[in-house]
Amino acid sequence: MKVSHVQQRVQAIADVVADYERAHGLEDDLFTDVITEIANTSTDPRARALAGAALKSQAIDFQRLAA
């Protein structure tokens, strides 16, 4: 994952800001993808551990609608 790709996705969120549910979903997806990338590729063991621990929240079963 390149920084430029993340920047493009941030711009995509800005482009749909009037549709807050869509923007929120895109932001959630971006954060998940970035944290997953860190968990899977970082050479820093602490960063990998933090990212991996944060990703475990996705296994919690609760209704995810809008912010």
C-alpha positions in Angstrom: 0.0 0.0 0.0 1.4 3.3 -1.0 0.9 6.7 0.7 -0.5 8.1 -2.6 -3.2 5.4 -2.6 -4.2 6.4 0.9 -4.3 10.0 -0.1 -6.5 9.1 -3.0 -8.9 7.3 -0.7 -8.9 10.3 1.7 -9.9 12.5 -1.3 -12.7 10.0 -2.2 -14.1 10.5 1.3 -13.9 14.3 0.9 -15.7 14.0 -2.4 -18.7 12.3 -0.8 -18.9 14.3 2.4 -22.5 15.3 1.7 -23.4 11.6 2.0 -22.2 11.2 5.6 -23.1 7.5 5.8 -21.1 6.7 2.6 -18.2 8.9 3.8 -18.2 7.2 7.2 -18.2 3.7 5.5 -15.3 4.7 3.3 -13.4 6.1 6.3 -14.0 2.9 8.3 -12.7 0.8 5.3 -9.7 3.0 4.9 -8.8 2.7 8.6 -9.2 -1.1 8.6 -7.1 -1.4 5.4 -4.3 0.8 6.8 -4.3 -1.0 10.2 -4.3 -4.4 8.4 -1.3 -3.2 6.3 0.6 -2.2 9.4 -0.2 -5.5 11.2 0.9 -7.5 8.2 4.0 -5.7 7.0 5.5 -3.5 9.6 9.0 -4.4 10.8 8.2 -2.8 14.2 7.0 -5.5 16.5 5.2 -3.0 18.7 3.3 -1.4 15.7 2.3 -4.9 14.5 1.1 -5.9 18.0 -0.9 -2.6 18.4 -2.5 -2.9 14.9 -3.3 -6.6 15.4 -4.9 -5.9 18.8 -7.0 -3.1 17.3 -8.2 -5.3 14.5 -9.8 -7.7 17.0 -12.6 -5.2 17.6 -14.0 -6.3 14.2 -14.8 -9.7 15.7 -17.2 -8.0 18.2 -20.8 -8.6 17.2 -22.8 -5.4 17.4 -25.0 -3.5 15.0 -22.9 -1.2 12.8 -25.0 1.5 11.2 -23.8 5.1 11.0 -21.8 7.2 13.4 
